[in-house]
């Protein structure tokens, strides 16, 4: 569906894409604002993916009664998994206002706000038990990933959870990553070591069977 829309509006997309090509934040914001109306439909296909991943996560950490911050929440599907598993408070942040319009309608029990993952200075240190991100961190180069992880570490009381690519990436997602000019290939190769080096925390990588997985960093006791 997304590819069909791109083909029908190729000249428009490519002109905007070219205009924003030197600013990764603007480029990504434009892309996700544009696809927000149809991304909610994609959420439905991601539900089984998220369900498998949250079950794997529950083998590692406790979600019940915890406070959760979901960075790059999109339309809120990953954040909702934590609420469905009895998290006490769930807060989602995204830089795409169009995505947040969708998330607020779909998940009224979750608090959503606008924010940039590289600078969350309005959120206090250690203010959430779990800080998580799904399909976000791979989108930027290693230096920006480090900024995101540093912010997540500052805010997390207990654990950082990254739900993202492991193994083969589906063609639809590869198309979006091409448009975004993401760093997902290097991310898959290097991120587990990056997470360990940046945080200094105990880390663990868990592979699912659908091209995704979990990268978990546990705060040192």
Buried (B, 14 or more C-beta within 10 A) or exposed (E): EBEEBBEEEEEEBEEBBEEBEEEBBBBBBBBBBBBBBEBBEBBEEBEEBBEBBBEBBEEEBBBEEBBBBBBBBBBBBBBBBBBEBEBEBBBBBBBBEBBBBBBBEBBEEBEBEEBBBBEBEEBEEEBBBBBBBBBBBBBBEEEBBBBBBEBBBBBBBBBBBBBBBBEEBEEEBBEBBEBBBBBBEBBBEBBBEBBBEBBEBEBEBBEBEBBBBBBBBBBEE
